[in-house]
Amino acid sequence: MNDKRDRLRRLPSVDRLLSRKRAQELVQQYSRELVVDSIRDCLESSRERILEMRGGDYDEAELLDDVEMRLQLASCPSLRPVINATGVIIHTNLGRTLLSDAAQQSITTLGGAYNTLEFDLKAGKRGSRQRHASQLLSALTGADDALVVNNNAAALILILSALAMSQEVIISRGQLVEIGGGFRIPDIMGASGARLIEVGTTNRTRIADYRAAVTDETAIILRVHASNFKQLGFVEQASTDELTSCAHEYGLLAVDDLGSGTLIDTAQFGLSYEPTVQDSIRAGFDLVCFSGDKLLGGPQAGIIIGKAALIARLKRHPLARALRVDKLTYAALNATLEHYRRDEALDCVPVWRMISRSLEDIEREASLWAGHVGGTVIAGESAVGGGSLPGATLPTALLAIESSAPDRMMAHLRACDPPVIARVSAGRVLLDPRTVLPQQREDLLQALKSFVAD
Ligand SMILES: *Cc1c(COP(=O)(O)O)cnc(C)c1O
């Protein structure tokens, strides 16, 4: 207790820190008001750390480092590029996935010019924006038609609102997942006005459980792909064929929320097999929905594909207007889908380039970094991430840097321009080349050298 009180007493005052030469330089660069605010914030968080018994004593130089870092961050836009050295390929906090060069180019071109978003050149009058992605999506997946909305959560809400309002939707208890950020499938379903009928148990749901739950009120049998967790052991789920046959036998719709929705077989990279979008269409689902920015590697979007008559009903629903996407999304999505059509996704779509990057190539890059900044190259794992392929990792090479204060090193890296995001394990800062772009190498090395030099 006394120790805490002593340490609190030893913290310098705002005025004392402000009188230091370094603080005065910051006042010149920013303003007195900003520097004072930043000093107050730093002292406050030091006080909290002492009260929670976290961290050691802070000397004045460290406090002023912290003050400067806060000022730097506060003067930058809040949304800015970073270097992702975590190795997590689909990193939701870091913007999920990167767009291909062609997709970026398409955004620039269409964002800076009037365009045919809703204009039919042949007829010379209004056209539908939905036509832009539907042809390519149908060609790639084998579905009749497609609709693009804001994200996959929106896709699910639209499907349930338009096709199961005040009716019942049957789902297995093993699929009531939380998709991240605190959002849960049952809550999303609730927001649509559909009634959720849970069947089976957490680990086992048979087709008989679905049959027993069908009533006059049932509209949909919904499957939600367990995209971000894995069940092992005494586990059973009805097969996709069983689900679609059962639904159709009772005149119900079979809907598949695939989550990530891959068009490419993931097993060829030593990962587990992730059911593809084509598999779901082949299994006879009436509608299938998935994200645009997970394994597809495009912009944020919710893609709905399936039977033409159902897609037409979705398009007419008022929510479709509220959930529609803009020209930039179509621009990026179409350019991304084109890569798949031309069979060049592995080379052009960053998610797939990172997944398929060879271990030798990654090792070479890690060794090159070590040659510049020291540290050792060790074997490790990169995660695919983003609620896809749960637990699946790819063997990688990491640059490991020993540090007596790894958290301070991480904070320093985050304060660089561009910021570098790494990970810490057992007192070492770990950097994974898999998710670092070739053009980011110099900035990364600069950031690492600046810490060593500190
Ligand atoms: C990620 C995910 C969603 C939500 O997709 P967003 O595009 O992020 O809205 C919905 N369902 C499943 C199964 C998911 O994995």
PDBQT file of the ligand as one rigid body, heavy atoms in Angstrom, charges set to zero:
ROOT
HETATM    1  C1  LIG A 501     -18.217 -13.244 -40.680  1.00  0.00    +0.000 C 
HETATM    2  C2  LIG A 501     -19.535 -13.915 -40.634  1.00  0.00    +0.000 A 
HETATM    3  C3  LIG A 501     -20.727 -13.183 -40.745  1.00  0.00    +0.000 A 
HETATM    4  C4  LIG A 501     -20.730 -11.688 -40.866  1.00  0.00    +0.000 C 
HETATM    5  O1  LIG A 501     -20.168 -11.258 -42.057  1.00  0.00    +0.000 OA
HETATM    6  P1  LIG A 501     -19.821  -9.702 -42.244  1.00  0.00    +0.000 P 
HETATM    7  O2  LIG A 501     -19.512  -9.610 -43.694  1.00  0.00    +0.000 OA
HETATM    8  O3  LIG A 501     -18.683  -9.404 -41.351  1.00  0.00    +0.000 OA
HETATM    9  O4  LIG A 501     -21.047  -8.940 -41.870  1.00  0.00    +0.000 OA
HETATM   10  C5  LIG A 501     -21.926 -13.867 -40.707  1.00  0.00    +0.000 A 
HETATM   11  N1  LIG A 501     -21.966 -15.202 -40.565  1.00  0.00    +0.000 NA
HETATM   12  C6  LIG A 501     -20.840 -15.952 -40.453  1.00  0.00    +0.000 A 
HETATM   13  C7  LIG A 501     -20.959 -17.433 -40.305  1.00  0.00    +0.000 C 
HETATM   14  C8  LIG A 501     -19.589 -15.326 -40.483  1.00  0.00    +0.000 A 
HETATM   15  O5  LIG A 501     -18.473 -16.046 -40.376  1.00  0.00    +0.000 OA
ENDROOT
TORSDOF 0
